[in-house]
Amino acid sequence: MVQFLLMSVRKFLFFFLLFIFITSFASVGLRITMVSDEQSKKLASDVASSIFSLVPKDVFVSIEIDGTTRTSNELTSIEEQFFLGFSAMYDATRSTYYASWTESNSVVYSCSYSPKEERPYREFVRECAHYPLEKAALRLLARGRFEKYLRVTYHPSVDEYTSFSPDGKFFAFITDRLGGNRNIALLNLTEGTLRVLPVHGSSEYFPRFSPDGSRLAFQGSLHGFWNIYVMPIEDHAKNIALISAGNAPAYSPAWLDNNTLLYVQDTETGNAMYRATLARRRTKLNIEGFDMVFSPTAYAGTIYFVGLKEANFGIYALTPEGSIVCVEDGFYNEHDPAISPDGRYLAYSCNCLGYYAIWIKDLETGEKWCLTEELRQDAFYPSFSPDGQLVGFSASEGFFEPDIWFVRFFKPSASQGRSSLP
């Protein structure tokens, strides 16, 4: 018995020391030099404070400003390090602040702000701070160097509606960081880079990768009202195909297979779900008993969707045989269904905690647990990575628009399961 206890203590100490070593090891370092004119000193200081307040745990930050250096922590080692410069100046003639980031003597991001603008000053500060934060977070994501949660976007723009590519290389979401219209953005999950795919004269929503990963379906306004489109990843804006028909708004696309899409379109009495091939052969699905339907997603021929009945939202399934099955319809509203790659787990958003959080339901056992309870932020639009190990989602922080987060998929302990169930 004593020998067993000694072995247990030694095992505990080993893993405890290993944990301490790992958590004291920074995989990404940011070394930033800030310069500003006299009128922009407060701006530079505010940007530095914003970076320090938001920097991910496994990132070391050193900022030199006004001859002094501030650091985020005392982590012992750095795998990858970036040297960035930040400059800020005020143009009194135009009553405008100008700020820019440089890397390797090249300007990599610039922005400006006038106190006459409608947007708050805090949004300009966040826009200035977002570049190094996203650079570091995307490197952590590419390396898998984070614990439970990782926030990867920090721009004050809207970042939401998430989708993984089938090979796990890319992650799509929509953003309005280019100004005005919302565009699809692609995260390269292996390289840790972000690229925006603008479509001139259109806003895009709900990007969805095709099963073979070569195309994206989306809801867009290219023809002046909401339609469903498909475009290739490469040369995206040159080969856009219209899928839906008519002037009524069409939205929420999802792939049924590599040649077939699902979407929802408004009707005179509510809305309806349609199935359409890439050749634009459309069929209205027979889904009865709902005031409206939303957010279809499919797995192995079963179509999961949100159904509205008398102001109550729940998640249902249309089976290949044509029957409707209730999947999750509690006292609280359930939205944004996503199915795990093996078909066993349903991810969805629900407001049973007093705020919207991402929940998981085991479709075999019926067990439910919350993935984002500790964030205490409204979270929506979950999607599973192809290996089922990550769930991407968007979450809102205070006064700011939603950002993109990742959480490692986990199964709950018995205590969490009992305390978190609605």
Secondary structure, 3 states (H helix, E strand, C coil): CHHHHHHHHHHHHHHHHHHHHHHCEEEEEEEEEEEECHHHHHHHHHHHHHHHHHCCCCEEEEEEECCEEEECCCCCEEEEEEEEEEEEEEECCCCEEEEEEEECCEEEEEEEECCCCCCCHHHHHHHHHHHHHHHHHHHHHHHCCCCCEEECCCCCCCEEEEEECCCCCEEEEEECCCCCCCEEEEEECCCCEEEEECCCCCCEEEEEECCCCCEEEEEECCCCCCEEEEEECCCHHHCCEECCCCCCCEEEEEEEECCEEEEEEECCCCEEEEEEECCCCEEECCCCCCCEEEEEEEECCEEEEEEEECCEEEEEEECCCCCEEEEECCCCCEEEEEECCCCCEEEEEECCCCCCEEEEEECCCCCEEECCHHHCCCEEEEEECCCCCEEEEEECCCCCCCEEEEEECCCCCHHHHHHHCC
